[in-house]
């Protein structure tokens, strides 16, 4: 039970890596939509603050990486909190 936060965080990061691959292999404008959805709401907040120019793939990838890191940390911390709080009842 104590490994569940690591498993959930690893699963999230694996999904994020799989969502980033189409950005490099696809040639259409919506190739990174799943990466943006997985890193929400941070990519939307960063897009408002930074306002990347069109075609700035490095800025977009940086926003996805930062947003994914924040979400992975939150996934780990929240799941660890709930496991510690309610895990002893099982």
C-alpha positions in Angstrom: 0.0 0.0 0.0 2.9 2.4 0.7 4.1 2.0 -2.9 0.9 3.3 -4.4 2.0 6.9 -4.6 5.1 5.8 -6.6 3.0 3.7 -8.9 0.5 6.4 -9.6 3.2 9.0 -10.2 5.0 6.6 -12.5 1.8 5.9 -14.4 1.2 9.6 -14.8 4.7 10.3 -16.1 4.5 7.3 -18.5 1.2 8.7 -19.9 2.8 12.1 -20.2 5.8 10.7 -22.1 3.4 8.9 -24.5 1.5 12.2 -25.0 4.6 14.2 -25.8 5.8 11.7 -28.5 3.3 12.9 -31.1 4.6 16.5 -30.8 7.8 15.3 -32.3 6.4 12.8 -34.8 3.2 14.5 -35.9 3.0 17.5 -38.2 -0.5 18.9 -37.5 -1.3 21.6 -35.0 -3.2 19.3 -32.6 -0.4 16.8 -32.1 0.3 17.9 -28.6 -3.3 18.2 -27.3 -3.1 15.2 -25.0 0.1 16.6 -23.4 -1.7 19.9 -22.8 -4.7 18.1 -21.3 -2.5 16.0 -19.0 -0.6 19.1 -17.7 -3.7 21.3 -17.2 -4.2 23.8 -15.6 -0.5 24.8 -15.5 -0.1 25.0 -19.3 -3.1 27.3 -19.6 -1.7 29.5 -16.8 1.8 29.6 -18.3 0.3 30.4 -21.8 -1.4 33.4 -20.3 1.7 34.6 -18.5 4.3 33.9 -21.2 2.2 34.2 -24.4 4.4 32.1 -26.7 4.7 33.2 -30.3 3.3 30.9 -33.0 5.5 28.0 -33.8 7.6 28.3 -30.6 7.8 24.6 -29.9 10.6 25.0 -27.3 8.4 27.2 -25.2 5.4 24.8 -25.5 7.6 21.8 -24.6 9.0 23.8 -21.6 5.4 24.6 -20.4 4.4 20.9 -20.8 7.5 19.7 -18.8 7.0 22.2 -16.0 3.3 21.5 -15.8 3.9 17.8 -15.9 6.4 18.1 -13.1 4.0 20.1 -10.9 1.2 17.6 -11.6 3.5 14.6 -10.9 4.5 16.2 -7.6 0.9 16.9 -6.7 -0.1 13.4 -7.6 2.6 11.9 -5.4 1.9 14.2 -2.4 -1.9 13.9 -2.5 -1.8 10.2 -2.9 0.8 9.8 -0.1 -1.3 12.0 2.2 -4.4 9.9 1.6 -2.5 6.6 2.0 -1.0 7.8 5.3 -4.4 9.2 6.5 -6.7 6.3 5.5 -4.4 3.4 4.7 -4.2 2.1 8.2 -7.9 1.2 8.2 -7.4 -1.5 5.6 
